Amino acid sequence: MRSTLLSRRDLDFLLYEWLDVEGLTARKRFADHSRETFDGVLDLCEQVATKYFAPHNKLNDANEPTFDGDRVTIIPEVATALDAFAKADLLGMTFDNRFGGAQLPFTVGTACFAWFQAANVGTSGYPFLTLGNANLLVEHGSEELIDTYVRPMLDGRFFGTMCLSETQAGSSLADIVTRAEPRDDGTYRVFGNKMWISGGDHELTENIVHLVLAKIPGGPAGTKGISLFVVPRFLVNSDGSIGERNDVVLAGLNHKMGFRGTTNTVLNFGEGRYTPGGAAGAVGHLVGEPHRGLAYMFHMMNEARLGVGLCATSLGYTGYLKSLEYARSREQGRSPLSKDPSAAQVPIIGHADVKRMLLAQKSYVEGALALNLYCSRLVDLQHTAESDDERSGATALLDILTPVAKSWPSQWCLEANSLAIQVHGGYGYTREYDVEQHYRDNRLNPIHEGTHGIQGMDLLGRKAVQNGGASLLAFGGALSGTVAAATERGGELAELGVALQATSQRLLAVTAEMFAGGDIEAAMANSSIYLEAFGHVVVAWIWLEQLVAADGKTGDFYDGKRQAGRYFYRYELPKTAPQLDLLASLDRTTLDMNDAWF
């Protein structure tokens, strides 16, 4: 039976026929691996996700964590699933051997983790955050911090969080007020409150490792004065055993429309309920240098942005597969050509509008998954670059694709979930079917790790113009290379290449026009529209990449790829034309709206 979580056939195509992850084994870091080991871990992840994560997905949604003022209670199936995940050594998939990791390519790790996000986004949230936390500490933490906190996280004994937001600051991190006061022993005492902290409190592991943004008194104002601290729930003794309780207290749980299985918390640091070492304040350990905390945290945030895009894709993908299965089995209505009311009803997949909705979903989710994996391969190229040019090229391209890889799936795979509900008809709105939960879960991803507005400003105001437009040029070069490959093959691929090249050239020209007059406010006013148009061009490019990889191959799978690609070029890419016209006009409608007129 085919899985309705993800398509293994599609993953195999993307990994082996398109991205050539086998070729990565020629690099020293991955030399111990082969297609056999990659397939083995993919098989394992599908099995663990199917057996331990998927069965309690709806239960996790219906029975969200509760807090009695002292302890958080979570259904036991969550701990069972996470224990299976840890025992399978999946937390260390992509980490160095020296940390006990398997040193798999990040591309393979991304494909593996998608199974868990598709199966149960609530339960998978805990390892998702933990892996980002551990990666940051490996990159920027001291050996002592790595030994004390990263190794237990990769063993599944500790889980991790990221603590950025505060009630009064929201996404404006310059306005955080949590402070970290230095002590003579080299530690800090942290005082403040953090909001929207996923995985912030639970009894699933021995310890919770909080990465906390705070300001050291006397430091620079704004974001330049932010430092990063490890603040564990429990202090850790020199022998690695669990010590006394730190002064980190759960103030309450937030109750969201989706992602209900992941605790979402308000945390108080240093409120005085606990006095570690007999003193006030939560004990914190500085990561790296003072006042560089936001730069360090962006390591985790950028990784998390790619992960949020993957999460959105996984939810869209499983919704698509479930609506496809439903459409094949649900009989209703007859062909418009049939005049006999007594004729047997046909499966709804035979109706043109249902095909349209399924094809739209297929084009969104398969395009998004390909984008996720492409970005992951860029991470692998960064880590294993054989020259400075290769590293800088991969970095420049990844920089400009990251806001798209986060936001485009969050918008369009959510739309896929909406279409999955529509395919189910009235049943799609009931809790008896999975698709309504997938929509609610996915609706959080346009907010997670920065809204569309924030990603749009990052793309247009920073990534498109940084280093003299180096990232934009890197993207243009990669796209032109794909167009050249399509042109060489001729026929339909060449025609699609012409359409893509024309749209991309228009995009680059409009980007220049928006800044030519020096009216930055007007240029940035519609940055979300720019993000959407840019994203559609990116995904059209990714689809052309897939179609080139599928060229000359026969069978239903490849024919389906070609049809989904055609759909994207005929139904989706043309949407960018009026968007680019609007952007080029530097329209001020939103800027000129007076708040009193609302």
C-alpha atoms as one frame of an Amber mdcrd trajectory, in Angstrom:
protein
   0.000   0.000   0.000   1.282   3.472  -0.888   1.866   5.845   1.987  -0.397
   8.866   2.318   2.286  10.727   4.272   4.768  11.349   1.464   5.678   9.802
  -1.881   8.840   7.747  -1.594   8.925   7.548  -5.380   9.066  11.333  -5.577
  11.782  11.494  -2.929  13.862   8.958  -4.852  13.466  10.978  -8.040  14.462
  14.224  -6.347  17.390  12.787  -4.423  18.886  10.439  -6.984  17.666  11.375
 -10.454  17.795  15.132 -10.006  20.060  16.240  -7.119  22.479  13.304  -7.368
  22.998  12.941  -3.620  24.994   9.805  -4.382  27.575  12.126  -5.877  28.067
  13.727  -2.464  29.725  10.529  -1.263  32.775  11.540  -3.299  33.325  14.265
  -0.703  35.375  13.398   2.350  32.614  14.223   4.838  30.223  11.691   3.307
  32.728   9.116   2.082  31.483   6.407   4.460  28.012   6.532   2.912  26.361
   5.156  -0.199  22.946   4.912  -1.784  22.412   1.843   0.368  22.892   3.763
   3.621  20.757   6.644   2.369  17.939   4.267   1.444  18.280   2.485   4.763
  17.764   5.612   6.833  14.917   6.790   4.578  13.218   3.416   5.063  13.772
   3.629   8.810  12.291   7.113   9.045   9.226   6.138   7.056   8.713   3.139
   9.332   9.166   5.037  12.612   6.981   7.914  11.418   4.244   5.537  10.272
   4.331   3.295  13.345   4.914   5.770  16.176   4.071   9.288  14.989   1.095
   9.070  12.634  -1.240   6.962  14.827  -1.568   9.594  17.563  -1.678  12.686
  15.338  -5.403  13.259  15.780  -5.252  12.268  19.455  -2.493  14.825  19.943
  -4.709  17.482  18.378  -7.822  16.603  20.383  -5.964  16.257  23.692  -3.523
  19.148  23.751  -1.112  19.602  26.673  -2.557  20.908  29.927  -0.996  22.834
  32.819  -2.268  22.559  36.390  -0.078  25.356  37.730   2.733  22.977  38.558
   3.200  20.397  35.800   2.442  20.005  32.119   0.607  16.835  31.120   1.011
  15.397  27.626  -0.560  12.227  26.243   1.837   9.263  26.722   1.996   8.416
  23.011   4.166  11.519  22.477   6.890  10.246  24.801   6.705   6.780  23.233
   7.205   8.219  19.746  10.068  10.479  20.795  11.736   7.608  22.627  11.569
   5.537  19.430  13.019   8.484  17.488  15.924   8.821  19.918  16.619   5.068
  20.135  16.864   4.952  16.346  19.707   7.528  16.628  17.827   9.914  14.368
  18.664  13.056  16.339  22.284  12.778  15.225  21.631  11.975  11.567  23.528
  14.914  10.100  25.920  15.693  12.970  29.646  14.991  12.996  30.925  11.571
  13.954  32.819  13.207  16.837  29.489  14.040  18.471  28.150  10.566  17.890
  26.335  11.597  14.716  25.948   9.662  11.469  27.339  12.517   9.331  24.653
  12.106   6.671  24.181  14.829   4.067  21.762  17.519   5.184  19.810  16.836
   1.983  19.110  13.269   3.100  18.355  14.428   6.643  15.799  16.891   5.274
  14.047  14.160   3.279  14.057  11.943   6.366  12.613  14.553   8.705   9.791
  15.354   6.273   8.282  11.957   7.116   7.857  12.970  10.757   6.419  16.392
   9.993   3.896  14.836   7.623   3.001  12.169  10.194   2.624  14.324  13.278
   3.662  17.948  13.280   2.966  18.375  17.001   5.242  15.589  18.182   7.942
  16.305  15.590   8.207  19.864  16.902  10.313  18.760  19.872  13.199  17.180
  17.915  12.923  19.926  15.279  13.726  22.615  17.854  16.323  20.452  19.569
  18.283  19.897  16.357  18.367  23.624  15.598  19.521  24.352  19.147  22.276
  21.740  18.944  23.455  22.948  15.540  23.817  26.497  16.841  25.861  25.384
  19.832  28.106  23.225  17.670  28.757  26.258  15.471  29.153  28.950  18.126
  29.385  27.325  21.560  32.445  26.381  23.565  33.598  22.792  23.901  32.269
  22.829  27.454  28.795  23.879  26.282  28.887  21.257  23.548  29.900  18.489
  25.949  27.391  19.569  28.594  24.350  20.182  26.405  24.754  19.038  22.782
  25.721  15.444  23.454  22.712  14.835  25.774  20.451  16.460  23.170  21.669
  14.110  20.462  21.081  11.209  22.852  17.490  12.371  23.367  18.049  13.029
  27.093  17.688  16.827  26.727  15.466  18.810  24.361  16.079  22.405  23.261
  14.216  25.629  22.543  14.821  29.105  21.149  13.626  32.053  23.272  13.444
  35.276  21.285  10.063  36.986  21.476   8.662  39.020  24.324   5.107  40.240
  24.732   5.916  43.927  24.237   8.452  43.354  21.454   7.022  40.676  19.157
   9.238  40.459  16.079  10.998  43.725  16.938  13.896  42.155  18.795  15.599
  45.510  19.317  12.929  46.126  21.963  13.496  43.063  24.143  14.124  43.878
  27.820  15.259  40.527  29.246  18.578  41.228  30.934  21.585  39.102  31.853
  23.660  40.298  34.797  27.272  39.021  34.974  28.536  37.159  38.046  32.086
  36.716  39.304  32.115  33.014  38.417  31.654  33.741  34.711  27.955  32.894
  34.641  25.080  35.325  34.253  21.753  35.712  35.998  18.894  36.143  33.572
  15.727  38.109  34.376  12.755  38.575  32.046   9.846  36.977  30.258   9.643
  35.168  26.926   6.507  34.550  24.854   5.545  31.967  22.202   8.246  29.504
  23.257   7.501  26.177  21.586   8.575  23.165  23.623   9.272  25.486  26.561
   8.019  23.146  29.277   7.240  19.443  29.499   8.275  16.251  31.266   9.423
  14.436  28.117  13.144  14.629  28.862  15.515  15.030  31.797  16.243  18.635
  30.911  15.278  21.492  28.586  18.031  23.669  27.127  16.784  27.196  26.471
  18.710  29.482  24.116  17.771  32.938  25.372  18.316  36.360  23.843  19.016
  38.969  26.529  20.881  42.240  27.014  23.872  42.697  29.276  23.465  45.996
  31.202  25.675  48.730  29.774  25.807  47.197  26.301  24.907  48.959  23.029
  21.309  49.914  22.376  19.018  48.002  20.050  19.937  44.750  18.345  23.669
  45.473  18.699  23.344  44.946  22.443  21.759  41.485  22.294  23.678  38.502
  23.659  22.841  34.794  23.631  22.730  32.505  26.648  22.204  28.852  27.441
  19.706  28.715  30.294  18.861  25.121  31.249  15.735  24.121  33.127  17.974
  22.168  35.487  21.589  22.973  36.176  24.041  20.277  35.095  26.709  19.027
  37.473  30.352  18.641  36.437  29.872  14.891  35.997  26.924  15.443  33.625
  24.250  14.533  36.168  21.181  16.678  36.724  21.582  19.317  39.418  19.245
  21.749  41.111  16.296  23.451  39.468  17.099  26.686  37.664  14.851  29.716
  38.040  12.914  29.141  34.804   9.179  28.911  35.414   6.211  28.222  33.177
   3.726  31.081  33.456   1.153  29.461  31.180   0.370  27.700  27.910  -0.807
  29.392  24.742  -3.660  27.625  22.961  -3.298  27.775  19.188  -5.583  26.695
  16.357  -2.996  24.148  15.218   0.285  22.565  16.317  -1.596  21.684  19.470
   0.672  18.798  20.382   3.711  21.057  20.863   3.579  22.985  24.116   3.644
  26.701  23.406   4.604  28.641  26.470   5.125  31.860  28.358   8.317  31.533
  30.415   9.486  33.628  33.354  13.219  33.807  33.977  14.436  34.883  37.405
  11.090  35.456  39.048  12.426  33.994  42.308  10.441  30.789  42.594  13.764
  28.930  42.603  17.093  30.253  43.879  19.874  28.195  42.302  23.023  28.457
  44.382  21.026  30.422  46.909  20.805  33.497  44.670  18.124  35.180  42.590
  17.954  34.841  38.831  18.138  32.073  36.260  21.700  30.859  35.698  22.822
  31.445  32.132  25.995  30.703  30.192  27.140  33.129  27.506  27.391  31.699
  23.994  30.345  33.148  22.101  31.072  36.835  22.559  28.890  39.468  24.253
  26.536  41.493  22.045  26.714  39.078  19.111  23.723  37.027  20.160  21.414
  37.958  17.316  24.031  37.012  14.724  24.428  33.633  16.435  20.699  33.157
  16.745  20.284  33.771  13.038  22.163  30.500  12.533  19.264  28.713  14.210
  16.624  31.033  12.745  17.763  30.498   9.149  17.855  26.756   9.711  14.416
  27.000  11.311  13.106  29.006   8.352  14.105  26.206   6.015  12.539  23.765
   8.474   9.281  25.723   8.599   9.138  25.630   4.807   9.669  21.871   4.939
   6.967  21.542   7.579   4.511  23.482   5.417   5.421  21.306   2.465   5.007
  18.073   4.425   1.554  19.094   5.641   0.548  20.134   2.144   1.939  16.918
   0.699   0.109  14.554   3.035  -3.102  16.532   2.521  -2.675  16.172  -1.233
  -2.129  12.411  -1.036  -5.155  11.957   1.224  -7.397  14.011  -1.047  -6.066
  12.037  -4.031  -6.936   8.763  -2.302 -10.398  10.110  -1.447 -11.018  11.300
  -5.016 -10.170   7.875  -6.375 -12.606   6.088  -4.069 -15.490   8.570  -3.725
 -18.162   8.004  -6.369 -20.415  10.933  -7.146 -22.008  12.329 -10.278 -21.537
  11.359 -13.879 -19.670  12.581 -16.919 -21.145  15.711 -18.573 -21.403  13.574
 -21.707 -23.633  11.036 -19.987 -27.386  11.584 -20.494 -28.493   8.490 -18.591
 -29.451   9.312 -14.961 -29.474   5.597 -14.145 -25.853   5.128 -15.200 -23.375
   4.307 -12.461 -21.753   7.223 -10.696 -18.066   7.806 -11.359 -15.165   8.442
  -8.954 -14.867  12.196  -8.527 -11.295  12.095  -9.828 -12.939  11.845 -13.260
 -14.423  15.352 -12.944 -12.403  18.138 -14.569 -12.613  20.542 -11.639 -11.452
  17.892  -9.196  -8.538  17.155 -11.510  -7.763  20.876 -11.488  -7.676  20.965
  -7.703  -5.524  17.842  -7.489  -3.182  19.092 -10.179  -2.808  22.443  -8.423
  -1.932  20.639  -5.189   0.559  18.418  -6.988   2.267  21.390  -8.589   2.514
  23.212  -5.249   3.699  20.381  -3.020   6.089  18.707  -5.449   7.535  22.087
  -6.398   7.939  23.027  -2.748   9.563  19.719  -1.769  12.022  20.077  -4.618
  12.859  23.607  -3.422  13.357  22.363   0.155  15.772  19.683  -0.979  17.606
  22.000  -3.371  18.282  24.420  -0.508  19.418  21.537   1.666  21.922  20.513
  -0.992  23.270  24.067  -0.958  23.876  23.622   2.776  25.845  20.456   2.003
  27.871  22.316  -0.619  28.631  25.063   1.890  29.883  22.553   4.453  31.987
  20.545   2.025  33.031  23.160  -0.530  36.211  22.291  -2.373  37.000  25.924
  -3.158  36.195  29.402  -1.881  34.252  30.108  -5.062  32.075  27.053  -4.553
  31.363  28.026  -0.962  30.614  31.664  -1.727  28.403  30.691  -4.665  26.371
  28.258  -2.573  26.085  30.814   0.229  24.936  33.616  -2.060  22.269  31.436
  -3.650  21.080  30.009  -0.323  20.829  33.512   1.151  18.352  34.686  -1.452
  16.398  31.429  -1.546  15.909  31.139   2.237  13.040  33.667   2.605  11.351
  32.049  -0.405  11.895  28.515   0.907  10.236  29.564   4.161   7.346  31.657
   2.854   6.362  30.146  -0.506   5.465  26.702   0.922   3.789  28.409   3.874
   1.454  30.185   1.475   0.944  27.724  -1.341   1.054  24.417   0.513  -1.522
  25.948   2.819  -3.548  26.595  -0.322  -3.007  22.924  -1.180  -4.522  22.021
   2.192  -7.496  24.257   1.415  -7.972  22.479  -1.904  -7.677  19.096  -0.169
 -10.623  20.071   2.025 -12.556  21.150  -1.053 -11.889  17.833  -2.792 -13.401
  16.072   0.230 -16.496  18.260  -0.021 -18.519  18.509   3.178 -16.526  15.688
   4.726 -13.388  17.805   4.487 -14.670  20.117   7.204 -15.274  17.320   9.690
 -12.826  16.029  12.283 -13.386  12.470  11.023 -10.985  13.257   8.168  -7.418
  14.485   8.534  -7.413  17.351   6.072  -9.084  19.950   8.299  -6.379  19.429
  10.944  -3.629  19.679   8.348  -5.029  23.066   7.318  -5.157  24.307  10.924
  -1.659  23.041  11.619  -0.291  24.602   8.451  -1.956  27.963   9.045   0.665
  28.668  11.710   3.582  28.409   9.299   3.032  31.818   7.632   3.755  33.205
  11.125   6.497  30.857  12.339  10.047  32.252  12.136   8.969  35.545  10.609
   5.800  36.565   8.793   5.481  36.973   5.038   5.971  40.703   5.627   9.270
  40.119   7.405  10.472  37.647   4.776   9.487  40.053   1.993  11.445  42.896
   3.559  14.402  40.577   4.066  14.297  39.423   0.440  13.846  42.807  -1.195
  15.533  45.111   1.278  18.523  42.918   2.118  19.081  39.750   0.107  18.371
  41.181  -3.360  20.757  44.127  -2.918  23.477  42.845  -0.558  27.059  42.718
  -1.796  26.184  44.585  -4.951  23.379  42.194  -5.778  25.624  39.099  -5.601
  22.823  36.817  -4.426  20.459  38.060  -7.116  23.159  37.478  -9.719  23.790
  33.986  -8.357  20.103  33.186  -8.723  19.986  34.626 -12.242  23.005  32.556
 -13.216  21.558  29.322 -11.852  18.240  29.953 -13.605  19.955  30.745 -16.909
  21.888  27.494 -16.652  18.638  25.575 -16.348  17.122  27.465 -19.279  20.174
  26.607 -21.370  19.792  22.909 -20.515  16.092  23.046 -21.437  16.831  24.883
 -24.689  19.374  22.250 -25.658  16.707  19.564 -25.397  14.309  21.524 -27.587
  10.563  21.056 -27.962   8.314  21.807 -25.010  11.216  22.173 -22.592  12.693
  24.912 -24.753   9.330  26.687 -24.868   9.052  26.596 -21.091  12.599  27.889
 -20.860  11.716  30.876 -23.030   8.732  31.682 -20.782  10.846  31.397 -17.638
  13.713  33.475 -19.010  11.358  36.253 -20.061   9.672  36.374 -16.653  12.948
  36.251 -14.760  14.416  39.075 -16.863  11.315  41.127 -16.143  11.735  40.372
 -12.435  15.364  41.514 -12.441  14.489  44.663 -14.378  11.657  45.528 -11.999
  13.945  44.976  -9.022  16.326  47.586 -10.411  13.480  49.976 -11.273  12.104
  49.839  -7.740  15.301  51.282  -6.289  16.309  53.543  -9.205  14.318  56.560
  -8.021  15.584  56.438  -4.451  12.087  56.152  -2.956  12.892  53.309  -0.556
   9.592  53.634   1.292   7.587  53.088  -1.885   9.873  50.267  -3.001   9.453
  48.419   0.269   5.709  49.057   0.640   4.828  46.083  -1.543   7.687  43.777
  -0.555   5.231  40.967   0.207   3.996  41.139  -3.390   7.623  41.020  -4.508
   8.192  37.936  -2.347   5.210  36.194  -3.926   6.221  37.022  -7.481   9.848
  36.116  -6.817   8.715  32.856  -5.229   6.664  31.886  -8.260   9.658  32.496
 -10.515  11.827  30.385  -8.203   9.375  27.484  -8.180   8.919  27.708 -11.955
  12.707  27.369 -12.218  12.649  24.404  -9.834   9.939  22.791 -11.944  11.984
  23.253 -15.090  14.909  21.615 -13.290  12.690  18.604 -12.545  11.369  18.438
 -16.092  14.893  18.428 -17.508  15.755  15.567 -15.119  12.658  13.654 -16.275
  13.238  14.294 -19.982  13.110  11.184 -22.128  11.875   8.959 -19.299   8.594
   7.099 -19.650   5.899   5.896 -17.291   3.047   7.309 -15.217   5.344   8.933
 -12.685   7.223  10.966 -15.294   4.057  11.803 -17.225   2.569  13.102 -13.979
   5.657  15.254 -13.403   5.364  16.734 -16.866   1.675  17.507 -16.460   2.204
  19.189 -13.087   5.009  21.259 -14.601   2.755  22.285 -17.477   0.086  23.291
 -14.986   2.487  25.523 -13.090   3.635  27.272 -16.256   0.127  27.744 -17.662
  -1.838  28.529 -14.501   0.666  29.912 -11.979   3.642  31.638 -13.614   1.387
  34.065 -15.578   0.133  35.416 -12.219   3.427  37.249 -11.855   2.787  39.630
 -14.768   0.280  41.948 -13.030   2.284  41.694  -9.810   5.435  42.885 -11.562
   3.474  45.697 -13.235   2.264  46.827  -9.819   5.747  46.681  -8.345   7.265
  48.648 -11.226   4.700  51.420 -10.739   5.869  51.978  -7.139   2.215  52.186
  -6.205   1.580  54.163  -3.009  -2.009  53.105  -2.304  -1.115  51.409   0.965
   1.347  54.116   1.993  -1.127  56.896   1.322  -3.916  55.280   3.306  -4.652
  57.433   6.347  -5.236  55.397   9.486  -8.323  57.487  10.244  -9.902  56.306
   6.969 -10.196  52.749   8.216
